[in-house]
Amino acid sequence: MTVDDSTSGEDAQPPEPSPHPNPHHVVDHTAEPSDDPLAIRLEQLILGADRRYTAFQAARTAGVSMDLASRFWRAMGFADIGQAKALTEADVLALRRLAGLVEAGLLSEPMAIQVARSTGQTTARLAEWQIDSFLEGLTEPPEPGMTRTEVTYPLVELLLPELEEFLVYVWRRQLAAATGRVVQAADDDEMVDRRLAVGFADLVGFTRLTRRLEEEELGELVEAFETTAADLVAAHGGRLIKTLGDEVLFAADDAGTAAEIALRLIETMTHDESMPALRVGIAFGTVTTRMGDVFGTTVNLASRLTSIAPKDTVLVDGAFAEELIRTGDAPASEAGAAEAAAKAEKEGAALPSYRFGLQPMWQRPVRGLGVVEPWLMGRRNT
């Protein structure tokens, strides 16, 4: 798809009104295709095709109604192109493929729209990151007198096939992992509404930091936090759902995995003097998953627990505590654990081993969720 908003600015002319009788049926793409020669060359290089079609022509060539084509492209996140010739053979082929899945009965129309939207949102973020953080640095002119535009084209030409292959590889790996989790679900309902441990990790005092730090320093801190959190979550078997600047949302299939991730996050950030304090809240229960995100009461409860957690601590809900106890990762009570240890030692038996300890906190009202009893969770040496 052709994405180009380089005509924004003082010299940009407002687009002419679309002659199409229903403006909602105009295919979303680029508001005003660029006429810049380098931008056009780069576009042709990346897309592998020349501009040939208007929105209407592309829909007709693909054998798809203008209404459906518009909804597909709007879902992918592209702006209107009006009557400009901005679409290519690749656009027509993609439209034909997606519509073909609907015609064959493999996807419903709403599901096809969801596929377009989820793919568009994910790849848009990836593309923005690559340009902002990757190409910006690499396209600095290596010699005096060279312009960035003279460097960009050959660099993109070299990187494009490698990045494309890597993107497909990672996508296949992620698809395999996600499929494996789904087929292991206990029943069909669990494929959509699953029982998961959901956690939020939040930097304490971030708002104050935004007033004190320079923008570049703040950006570096957020990037370091997100990178560290993402690595720890992945390394210990969890899934990073999303990052929100000063906060990350992660999930795990079992309570023990989520507990280990939470404590590793606290321990790692505590030993980094450049990082502010961290607090984590975790809840366990039914979660609805949509487009890679998670929703529901369990997620809301984890967020509320995070907001009331003291710095450098992990607060969990009662269901999460019960799950740790059920799996043998934490004792039901410290007194009971001490008695069991004394008995085992007296009888020469193996001492019970627990990874985590739980301490009940005072019940308190939580906005929108009623009264909850949070538990303070920590690491246990024995």
C-alpha positions in Angstrom: 0.0 0.0 0.0 1.2 3.5 -0.8 1.5 5.7 2.3 2.7 9.2 1.8 1.9 12.4 3.6 4.8 14.4 2.4 2.6 17.1 1.0 1.6 18.3 4.5 2.8 21.8 5.4 2.4 25.4 4.1 2.7 24.5 0.4 0.2 21.6 0.6 -3.1 22.2 -1.3 -6.4 20.9 0.2 -7.6 17.8 -1.7 -10.4 18.4 -4.2 -13.8 17.1 -3.1 -14.3 13.6 -4.2 -16.7 13.2 -7.1 -17.9 9.9 -5.6 -21.5 10.2 -4.5 -20.8 8.7 -1.1 -17.6 9.9 0.5 -17.6 7.0 2.9 -16.9 4.7 0.0 -13.7 6.4 -1.0 -10.9 3.9 -0.5 -8.6 5.0 2.4 -5.0 5.3 1.4 -2.9 8.4 1.0 -4.5 11.8 1.3 -2.3 13.3 -1.4 0.2 11.1 -3.2 3.7 12.7 -3.3 5.1 14.0 -6.6 8.6 14.1 -5.1 10.9 12.1 -7.5 12.9 10.4 -4.7 9.7 9.6 -2.7 8.2 8.0 -5.9 11.4 6.0 -6.6 11.5 4.7 -3.0 7.8 3.8 -3.1 8.4 1.9 -6.4 11.4 0.1 -4.8 9.5 -0.9 -1.7 6.2 -1.9 -3.3 7.9 -3.4 -6.4 5.3 -1.8 -8.8 4.3 1.5 -10.3 1.2 3.5 -9.6 -1.5 2.5 -12.0 -5.0 2.6 -10.4 -7.4 4.9 -8.8 -9.3 3.5 -5.9 -12.3 2.8 -8.1 -10.2 1.1 -10.8 -8.4 -1.0 -8.2 -11.7 -2.2 -6.7 -13.1 -3.0 -10.2 -10.0 -4.8 -11.3 -10.0 -6.9 -8.1 -13.7 -7.7 -8.7 -14.6 -6.2 -5.3 -17.3 -3.7 -4.5 -16.1 -0.2 -3.8 -17.7 -0.4 -0.3 -15.8 -3.5 0.7 -12.5 -2.2 -0.8 -13.0 1.0 1.2 -13.6 -0.9 4.4 -10.5 -3.1 3.8 -8.2 -0.2 3.2 -9.6 1.9 6.0 -9.1 -1.0 8.4 -5.5 -1.2 7.3 -5.1 2.4 8.4 -4.6 4.3 5.1 -6.0 7.7 4.3 -8.2 8.8 1.4 -6.6 9.2 -2.1 -9.7 10.5 -3.8 -9.3 10.0 -7.6 -5.5 10.0 -7.7 -3.7 7.1 -9.4 -1.8 5.8 -6.3 -2.5 2.1 -6.2 -0.5 -0.7 -7.8 -0.9 -4.3 -8.9 0.2 -5.4 -5.4 -2.7 -3.5 -3.9 -5.1 -5.1 -6.3 -3.7 -8.6 -5.6 -3.9 -8.0 -1.8 -7.5 -6.9 -2.1 -8.4 -9.9 -4.3 -6.8 -12.3 -1.9 -8.6 -10.9 1.1 -12.0 -10.8 -0.7 -11.3 -14.4 -2.0 -11.0 -15.7 1.6 -14.5 -14.3 2.2 -15.9 -15.7 -1.0 -14.5 -19.1 -0.2 -16.1 -19.1 3.2 -12.7 -19.3 5.0 -13.3 -16.0 6.7 -16.5 -14.0 7.4 -16.5 -10.5 6.2 -16.2 -9.0 9.7 -13.3 -11.4 10.4 -11.5 -10.3 7.2 -11.9 -6.7 8.3 -10.3 -7.6 11.6 -7.5 -9.3 9.8 -6.9 -6.1 7.8 -7.1 -3.9 10.9 -4.8 -6.0 13.2 -2.2 -6.4 10.4 -2.3 -2.7 9.6 -2.0 -1.6 13.2 0.8 -3.9 14.0 2.9 -3.3 10.8 2.3 0.5 11.0 3.9 0.6 14.4 6.7 -1.5 13.2 7.3 0.6 10.1 7.2 3.8 12.2 9.7 2.4 14.7 12.1 1.3 11.9 12.1 4.7 10.3 12.3 6.7 13.6 14.9 4.5 15.4 16.7 2.6 12.6 16.9 4.5 9.3 17.2 7.9 11.0 20.6 6.9 12.3 21.8 4.9 9.4 21.0 7.5 6.8 23.2 10.2 8.3 25.4 11.3 5.4 28.7 9.5 5.7 30.6 12.2 3.9 30.4 16.0 3.8 28.4 17.2 0.9 26.2 14.1 0.6 22.5 14.5 1.2 20.4 12.1 3.2 18.4 11.4 0.1 21.5 10.2 -1.7 22.1 7.7 1.0 18.6 6.5 1.6 17.8 4.7 -1.7 20.8 2.4 -1.8 20.4 1.6 1.9 16.8 0.7 1.5 17.6 -1.4 -1.6 20.1 -3.4 0.5 18.0 -3.8 3.6 14.6 -4.4 2.1 15.0 -8.1 1.2 16.7 -9.0 4.5 14.2 -7.2 6.6 11.3 -8.8 4.7 12.7 -12.3 5.2 13.2 -11.6 8.9 9.7 -10.2 9.3 8.2 -13.4 7.7 10.4 -15.6 9.9 9.4 -13.8 13.2 5.7 -13.8 12.1 5.8 -17.6 11.5 7.5 -18.2 14.8 4.9 -16.1 16.7 2.0 -17.7 14.7 3.3 -21.2 15.7 3.6 -20.2 19.3 0.1 -18.7 19.4 -1.4 -21.6 17.6 0.1 -24.0 20.0 -1.4 -22.2 23.0 -4.9 -22.2 21.4 -4.9 -25.9 20.5 -3.9 -26.8 24.1 -7.0 -24.9 25.4 -9.3 -27.1 27.4 -12.4 -26.3 25.3 -13.6 -24.0 22.6 -14.7 -21.3 25.0 -11.2 -21.2 26.5 -9.8 -20.3 23.0 -11.3 -16.8 23.3 -12.1 -16.4 27.1 -9.0 -17.9 28.8 -7.8 -18.1 32.4 -4.5 -16.2 32.5 -2.3 -14.3 34.9 -2.2 -10.7 33.9 0.3 -8.2 35.3 1.0 -4.5 35.0 4.5 -3.1 35.8 4.5 0.7 36.4 7.3 3.2 36.9 6.7 5.1 40.1 6.8 8.9 39.9 7.0 9.0 36.1 4.9 12.2 35.8 7.4 14.1 38.0 10.2 12.7 35.8 8.6 14.2 32.7 8.9 17.6 34.2 12.5 17.2 35.3 14.2 15.3 32.4 15.0 16.5 28.9 12.9 14.9 26.1 15.9 12.9 24.9 16.7 11.6 28.4 13.1 10.7 28.9 13.0 8.9 25.6 16.1 6.9 26.5 14.7 6.0 30.0 11.4 4.7 28.5 13.2 2.8 25.8 15.5 1.2 28.4 12.5 0.3 30.6 10.5 -1.2 27.7 13.5 -3.2 26.4 14.4 -4.6 29.8 10.8 -5.5 30.5 10.2 -7.1 27.1 13.4 -9.2 27.5 12.5 -10.4 31.0 8.9 -11.2 30.1 10.0 -13.2 27.1 12.9 -15.0 28.8 10.7 -16.3 31.6 7.9 -17.6 29.5 5.4 -14.7 29.5 4.0 -12.6 26.7 4.3 -8.8 26.5 0.9 -7.6 25.5 1.7 -3.9 25.1 3.9 -1.0 26.4 2.4 2.3 27.5 5.6 4.4 28.1 5.8 4.2 31.9 3.9 0.9 32.1 3.9 -2.5 30.5 1.2 -5.1 30.4 2.2 -8.8 30.3 0.4 -12.1 30.6 1.3 -15.7 31.4 -0.5 -19.0 31.3 0.2 -19.9 34.9 0.6 -18.0 38.1 4.1 -19.2 38.9 5.5 -17.8 35.6 3.8 -14.4 36.2 5.2 -14.3 39.7 8.7 -15.0 38.6 8.5 -12.3 35.9 7.1 -9.7 38.4 9.9 -10.3 40.9 12.6 -10.4 38.2 11.3 -7.0 37.0 11.5 -5.5 40.5 14.9 -7.0 41.2 16.4 -5.8 37.9 15.0 -2.3 38.2 16.1 -2.0 41.8 19.7 -2.7 40.8 19.6 -0.1 38.0 20.4 3.3 39.5 19.1 5.1 36.4 15.6 3.7 36.8 12.9 4.9 39.1 11.2 2.5 41.5 8.8 0.0 40.1 5.5 -1.5 41.3 3.6 -4.5 39.9 0.0 -5.7 40.2 -1.2 -9.1 39.1 -4.6 -10.8 38.9 -5.6 -14.3 37.8 -8.8 -15.1 36.0 -10.8 -15.2 32.8 -9.5 -12.8 30.1 -11.0 -12.0 26.8 -8.4 -11.7 24.0 -8.9 -9.6 20.9 -6.4 -8.5 18.3 -3.5 -9.3 20.5 -4.8 -7.4 23.5 -6.6 -8.6 26.6 -9.7 -7.3 28.3 -12.0 -7.9 31.2 -12.4 -7.6 34.9 -9.1 -9.5 35.6 -7.2 -6.9 33.6 -8.9 -4.0 35.3 -8.2 -5.6 38.7 -4.5 -6.0 37.9 -4.4 -2.3 36.9 -6.0 -1.2 40.1 -3.6 -3.4 42.2 -0.7 -1.7 40.5 -2.0 1.7 41.3 -2.1 0.9 45.1 1.0 -1.2 45.3 3.9 0.4 47.3 7.1 1.0 45.4 9.3 -2.0 44.7 6.6 -4.5 45.6 4.2 -6.9 43.9 0.5 -7.0 44.9 -1.7 -9.9 43.7 -5.4 -10.7 44.0 -6.9 -13.6 46.0 -7.4 -15.8 42.9 -3.7 -15.4 42.0 -2.7 -16.3 45.6 -4.9 -19.3 45.6 -3.4 -20.5 42.3 0.1 -20.2 43.7 -0.9 -22.2 46.8 -2.7 -24.8 44.6 0.4 -25.4 42.5 2.7 -25.6 45.5 4.6 -22.5 44.6 3.6 -20.8 47.8 2.5 -22.0 51.3 -1.1 -21.4 52.5 0.4 -19.7 55.6 3.9 -19.1 57.0 2.9 -20.8 60.2 1.7 -23.9 58.4 4.9 -23.9 56.4 7.0 -23.7 59.5 5.2 -26.6 61.1 5.5 -28.7 58.0 9.2 -27.9 57.8 9.8 -28.8 61.5 7.9 -32.1 61.1 9.8 -33.0 58.0 13.1 -32.3 59.7 12.2 -34.3 62.7 11.2 -37.3 60.5 14.2 -36.9 58.3 12.0 -36.2 55.3 12.6 -33.7 52.5 11.7 -30.2 53.5 8.9 -28.6 51.5 10.2 -26.1 49.1 8.3 -22.9 48.1 9.4 -20.3 45.6 7.1 -17.5 46.8 5.7 -16.1 50.0 2.3 -14.5 50.5 1.2 -11.9 53.1 -2.4 -10.9 53.2 -3.0 -7.1 53.3 -6.0 -5.1 54.6 -9.1 -5.3 52.6 -9.8 -2.1 50.7 -12.4 -0.8 48.3 -11.1 -0.6 44.7 -12.8 1.8 42.3 -15.3 0.0 40.1 -14.5 -3.5 41.5 -15.8 -3.4 45.1 -13.8 -4.6 48.1 -10.7 -6.7 47.4 -8.1 -8.3 49.6 -4.7 -7.8 48.0 -1.7 -10.1 48.9 1.9 -8.9 49.1 4.0 -11.4 47.2 7.7 -11.9 47.6 10.5 -14.4 47.0 11.0 -17.1 49.5 14.4 -18.7 50.2 13.1 -21.9 51.6 
